[in-house]
Amino acid sequence: MATATVGMVTISATNPALADTPRILGPAVHVLYEPVNLSAMSVDGYNDAHERLGEAAVQLVERGATSVMVEGTSFTFYRGHDFHDQLLTRLEALTGTPVSSASKSLLNALAVLGARRLAVATAYTDEVNDRLLSFLSEAGYDVLRLSGLGIAGISQAHAVTAETVSGLAKVVFASAPTADCLVISCGGLRTLDLVTPLESDFGIPVVTSYTATIWGLACLAGIQPVRGFGQLLDVNLVD
């Protein structure tokens, strides 16, 4: 029986990666979902979907969520830190509950793991990659290499194979061998089962948008994630 009910504003109603969430959170957490139907991973697409974000967060609380996570790393980093922080403050005022985001969870994860020098693989176009580079650099991280797949379409991101993601990660790390963490950014990529093999190959932590977001949900719920899916999810959250 679930002991916590948390809500997630999703960028899409059809993200296949979310099917992996019970494997991490186990039966203790019930997750409610509310999509904002992002049309594209682009500035215009993000701006349009943000018009529905407040309503979606409120609906989650009305349905019983005691905290809210905003999925979509690029959806929350694309206008920089000030916009991101103001967004969370506004949503907490609207919902009366704690609110986090994929971007906040990513930064928290990197801090917990002690990462400073990053190799970054993404699904994004150059425009979105430039904004991610600015976001990470402003937060004090040294991005040694950042490369993307050039994808703007949501369904295209969902269709990317594990082999493609793993291949890009290996190319990125090979060009930044002194990185102390590999980041795979885009919550639409199904990455859960890639983390442990890549950590074994590279000898450093691997943090993905998906694992950071679900780890952030576990933090909101106050529970320990199921272990065995990488160094981040093995971090002790419960004494």
Beta strands, then each sheet from edge to edge (+ up, - down):
strand 1: 4-10
strand 2: 29-35
strand 3: 68-70
strand 4: 99-101
strand 5: 117-122
strand 6: 142-148
strand 7: 181-185
strand 8: 206-208
sheet 1: 2+ 1+ 3+ 4+
sheet 2: 6+ 5+ 7+ 8+
end
